[in-house]
Amino acid sequence: MSVLFTGATGFLGCRILRELLAGGGDEPVVVLGRGGEQSLRTRTEAALTWLDTPCLPPGALDRLRYLSGDITVPELGLSAQDRARTADGLTGIWHCAALLNLEGDPVPLYRSNVLGTRHVLDFAGHAPHARLLHLSTAYVAGRRLTGHVLEDDLSEEHGFQTSYEESKYTAERLVRAWARRGGRRATILRPGLLATDRPVPGHLPGQPLDALLRLIEHGLRARAALGRGLTRYLRNAGRRGDTLRIRIQADPDGEGNVVPAEYAARAMVRAAARTEEEAAVRTLHVTHPRNVSAEHLVAALRARYPAISVHLVPHVPDPTPFENLIAQQGAGVLGFSAQRRTYDRTNLLRAVGDLPGPEPVDHVYLARALDAGRTLLPA
Ligand SMILES: NC(=O)c1ccc[n+]([C@@H]2O[C@H](COP(=O)([O-])OP(=O)(O)OC[C@H]3O[C@@H](n4cnc5c(N)ncnc54)[C@H](OP(=O)(O)O)[C@@H]3O)[C@@H](O)[C@H]2O)c1
């Protein structure tokens, strides 16, 4: 008996894997990932051992086996021999690997998230007793802005905000069709946007909020490069009481669902254990029970960068070059500000209702999460 795991080096993947190992047992876990097996081991162990919770039983890392593979390649890039050896006695497949770009070219997203899932499903055909745990996202709801999204809902009628959402939607469709056709069991896990308020060292996978920091700091650095010593200006501006005003076209009443990654990983591993005997497909919203408002994010940004003031406005007349840059590069992220929808959690709570809920995610949590980001401006 063994388990296959893709995406172990990822921000969420390594947390899920640590939870799995913390649960005890001696079932080997085969980590499939890119690069040579030694480098895969080094990267996976670095991520797993930097995290200090939950506690790992002695020898937990000895359960891990490493297998060089790539989900974008047919047969996951495995030889027939490796494929047969890995599929033999497999009881579960955690498919976490994906490409998470919110902007840019849809082709690599399709290749990783749609074809990648197709290849994992093909592989699962060789392991008839393995249940699939497929990582999707609550954002497969796409441009649906309002209402209460049920866990069984999966529709393209509203379109998609980003190619990422569309690719994850298509992957989920593939999983459902595969399970139906072959009478296979699959648990589809749909987290909200994941965050952590624990500092993440530079060599480990960062959190999605880092993208926002990168965007702002990229713009600030571009201004500093004009030779005006912006870093010094920013440092002193807070003291002087003047700020750099940035207008962003977004809805101040918009909401997003941000869920602490530690809670999400714990809930998923527990839910996987408890839905084990269930037939066919079950979908779980691993979301926060309460959305966080765009204004909370603005307040958190204010705490992180006292010398800038961000304003969400319906239109930005005469944008500055920096405001233009944010509008262009942040289009995918900023579109989320139009959302008001909420997420049903019935299946999740049925599986893990006894697990303490996630801590509140508000401007205080977001400020800590942004502080934990690693793209710090030079002092
Ligand atoms: N992070 C979020 O906020 C969030 C929210 C909702 C859903 N999700 C879903 O949760 C899952 C895990 O996300 P994450 O945060 O851990 O993502 P991540 O930090 O971006 O990590 C992606 C993982 O996928 C692996 N991978 C990418 N392309 C691959 C390929 N061609 N072959 C093999 N492995 C490949 C990466 O390996 P390398 O180390 O080689 O790059 C890495 O381990 C994804 O399915 C994502 O869609 C994430």
The ligand as an SDF file (V2000), in Angstrom:
LIG
                    3D

 48 52  0  0  0  0  0  0  0  0999 V2000
   -2.1830   28.7920   -3.2620 N   0  0  0  0  0  0  0  0  0  0  0  0
   -3.4640   29.0920   -3.2890 C   0  0  0  0  0  0  0  0  0  0  0  0
   -3.9240   30.1760   -2.8370 O   0  0  0  0  0  0  0  0  0  0  0  0
   -4.4720   28.1120   -3.8440 C   0  0  0  0  0  0  0  0  0  0  0  0
   -5.8170   28.4360   -3.7440 C   0  0  0  0  0  0  0  0  0  0  0  0
   -6.7550   27.5490   -4.2510 C   0  0  0  0  0  0  0  0  0  0  0  0
   -6.3350   26.3740   -4.8270 C   0  0  0  0  0  0  0  0  0  0  0  0
   -5.0080   26.0880   -4.9260 N   0  0  0  0  0  0  0  0  0  0  0  0
   -4.6110   24.8160   -5.5700 C   0  0  0  0  0  0  0  0  0  0  0  0
   -3.8370   24.0700   -4.6420 O   0  0  0  0  0  0  0  0  0  0  0  0
   -2.8380   23.3170   -5.3230 C   0  0  0  0  0  0  0  0  0  0  0  0
   -1.4830   23.5480   -4.6840 C   0  0  0  0  0  0  0  0  0  0  0  0
   -1.1670   24.9390   -4.7580 O   0  0  0  0  0  0  0  0  0  0  0  0
    0.1960   25.5200   -4.1630 P   0  0  0  0  0  0  0  0  0  0  0  0
   -0.1520   26.7760   -3.4510 O   0  0  0  0  0  0  0  0  0  0  0  0
    0.9520   24.4710   -3.4400 O   0  0  0  0  0  0  0  0  0  0  0  0
    0.9510   25.8890   -5.5420 O   0  0  0  0  0  0  0  0  0  0  0  0
    2.4830   26.3530   -5.7780 P   0  0  0  0  0  0  0  0  0  0  0  0
    3.0990   26.8540   -4.5270 O   0  0  0  0  0  0  0  0  0  0  0  0
    2.5010   27.2270   -6.9760 O   0  0  0  0  0  0  0  0  0  0  0  0
    3.1940   24.9660   -6.1450 O   0  0  0  0  0  0  0  0  0  0  0  0
    2.9180   24.3140   -7.3420 C   0  0  0  0  0  0  0  0  0  0  0  0
    3.4510   22.8970   -7.2340 C   0  0  0  0  0  0  0  0  0  0  0  0
    3.1770   22.2110   -8.4630 O   0  0  0  0  0  0  0  0  0  0  0  0
    4.3880   21.6590   -8.9500 C   0  0  0  0  0  0  0  0  0  0  0  0
    4.3630   21.5990  -10.4100 N   0  0  0  0  0  0  0  0  0  0  0  0
    4.0780   22.6250  -11.2580 C   0  0  0  0  0  0  0  0  0  0  0  0
    4.1910   22.2100  -12.5330 N   0  0  0  0  0  0  0  0  0  0  0  0
    4.5420   20.9010  -12.4680 C   0  0  0  0  0  0  0  0  0  0  0  0
    4.8260   19.9250  -13.4470 C   0  0  0  0  0  0  0  0  0  0  0  0
    4.7690   20.2160  -14.7580 N   0  0  0  0  0  0  0  0  0  0  0  0
    5.1380   18.6660  -13.0600 N   0  0  0  0  0  0  0  0  0  0  0  0
    5.2180   18.3550  -11.7430 C   0  0  0  0  0  0  0  0  0  0  0  0
    4.9880   19.2550  -10.7630 N   0  0  0  0  0  0  0  0  0  0  0  0
    4.6630   20.5110  -11.1260 C   0  0  0  0  0  0  0  0  0  0  0  0
    5.4570   22.6070   -8.4510 C   0  0  0  0  0  0  0  0  0  0  0  0
    6.7090   21.9610   -8.5150 O   0  0  0  0  0  0  0  0  0  0  0  0
    8.1020   22.7810   -8.7030 P   0  0  0  0  0  0  0  0  0  0  0  0
    8.6840   22.9090   -7.3220 O   0  0  0  0  0  0  0  0  0  0  0  0
    8.9180   21.9270   -9.6110 O   0  0  0  0  0  0  0  0  0  0  0  0
    7.7680   24.1210   -9.3180 O   0  0  0  0  0  0  0  0  0  0  0  0
    4.9540   22.8460   -7.0340 C   0  0  0  0  0  0  0  0  0  0  0  0
    5.2590   21.7220   -6.2210 O   0  0  0  0  0  0  0  0  0  0  0  0
   -2.9440   23.7140   -6.8040 C   0  0  0  0  0  0  0  0  0  0  0  0
   -3.7020   22.7370   -7.4720 O   0  0  0  0  0  0  0  0  0  0  0  0
   -3.7130   25.0320   -6.7860 C   0  0  0  0  0  0  0  0  0  0  0  0
   -4.4310   25.2190   -7.9670 O   0  0  0  0  0  0  0  0  0  0  0  0
   -4.0640   26.9210   -4.4370 C   0  0  0  0  0  0  0  0  0  0  0  0
  1  2  1  0
  2  3  2  0
  2  4  1  0
  4  5  1  0
  4 48  2  0
  5  6  2  0
  6  7  1  0
  7  8  2  0
  8  9  1  0
  8 48  1  0
  9 10  1  0
  9 46  1  0
 10 11  1  0
 11 12  1  0
 11 44  1  0
 12 13  1  0
 13 14  1  0
 14 15  2  0
 14 16  1  0
 14 17  1  0
 17 18  1  0
 18 19  2  0
 18 20  1  0
 18 21  1  0
 21 22  1  0
 22 23  1  0
 23 24  1  0
 23 42  1  0
 24 25  1  0
 25 26  1  0
 25 36  1  0
 26 27  1  0
 26 35  1  0
 27 28  2  0
 28 29  1  0
 29 30  1  0
 29 35  2  0
 30 31  1  0
 30 32  2  0
 32 33  1  0
 33 34  2  0
 34 35  1  0
 36 37  1  0
 36 42  1  0
 37 38  1  0
 38 39  2  0
 38 40  1  0
 38 41  1  0
 42 43  1  0
 44 45  1  0
 44 46  1  0
 46 47  1  0
M  CHG  2   8   1  16  -1
M  END
$$$$
